[in-house]
Amino acid sequence: QVLLRESGGRLAQPGESLVLSCEASGRTDLTYAAAWFRQAPGKNREFVATISRSGASFDYADSVRGRFIISRDNRKNIVSLQLNNLKTEDTAVYYCAARPTQSSTFIYTAASNYGFWGGGTQVTVSI
């Protein structure tokens, strides 16, 4: 069992930056790939970014590529998402997800690949 807890969500203005953190606890001896998803009101949950177990591989949704940066610190069991140049359409609840894996480089973009999820953190971008 891996427990995930997100933090860092807040009200921000367009153009601002903020950093979301996802702290893992429990079976942190499991090595896992991680990802961020988001769900806006009235919309389906969508993929945002993913990072491999080692951190060497990563990918982004087209809507955030070039603005968001995913990273991880395996010593601290933290996966972070830096959100730059925020837009109103980035408003959503952001969820962290983890998937145990033997591969150090595989990345997974589908929500169905992930068995562990956090409770989410709200990001609101508004003038």
N, C-alpha and C positions, 0 to 999 in steps of 0.2 A: 504494500500500500504506500503510495506517494501522496502526500498532502501538499497542495499548492495554495499559496496565498498571494494575491496581487495587491499592490499598493501604488500610490502616486497619482491616481486620477483626481482631477479637479476641474474647476471652471477656468477656461483660458480664452484669450482673444485670438482672432485670426493672426497668423504670422508668428505667434509665440512658439516656444518649445517647452516640452516637459519630458520627464523620464518615468516610465512605468517599471516597476520591479516585480518579479515573481520569485518568491522564496519557497524552496522545496524542503519538506521535512518528512520524517517517517523513514521509509526504505530508501534513503539517499545513497545506499551502497549500490542500488540499481543504476546502471548507466542508461541514459535516456536521451532521445532527441526531444526537442521542445518547439513550441510554436505559440504565436499569438493569433487569436481570432477576435472578431468584434461583431456586435449585433446592435444595429440602430433600431429605434422604435419602428415597429411595423415591418421590419425586414428580417430576412433570414441571417443566421450567423454566417460570417464570411471570413475567409483566410486573410491574414495580414502579413505574417512573416514566420519563417521557420529557420531553425539552426540545428546542425548536427550535434552529435554527442561530443565531438572534439571541438566544435566551433569553427572547423575549417570550411564547412559547407553551409550555405544559407541561401534563402530565396525570399522574394517579396511579391506581394500583389502589385499589379501594374499601377493601381491607384495610389500606392504609397512609395513605390520605388523611387529612390533619389531623395526622399524626405525622411523616411524612417530608417533606423539602424537597430538591428537586433544583435545582442551580444550575450555572453555568459561567463560567469566565474565559477568554475567547477569546485574550487576549494571552498567557496562560500555557499554553494548550491543556489545560486541566484541567476536568473535569466532576465535581462533587461531589454526594454524597447524604448529607444529615444525617438520622440516624435518632434520633428522640426517643421517649421513653416506650416503650422496647423491651419486647416480649413474647416469651415462650418460642417462640411460633409464628413469630417472625421468624428463627429459627435456619435458616441456609441458606448456601450459597456464592453470593455476589453477583457478578454479571458485568456489565461495562460493554460497551456495543455502540455502533457508529457507522455512519451511513449518509450518504454524500455526497449533497448535495441542492442544487439551485439556489434552493430556496425558503427564505426567512428565517423563515417562520412555521409551516410544516408540521410536524406531529408524527406519530410512528408508534408504535403499541403492539404490533404483531405481531412476533415474533422473526424471521419470514421476511423482514421488510423490511430487516434489518440484515446487512451483509456482513462487517463487522469486529468481532471479539470479543476481549476480554481473557481471561486465564487464570483469573480469579476470585479472590475473597478470602473467607475463612471468617469468618462471624459466628455466634457461639454465645451464646445467651441462656439462662442457667441460674442457679438459686438457688445 
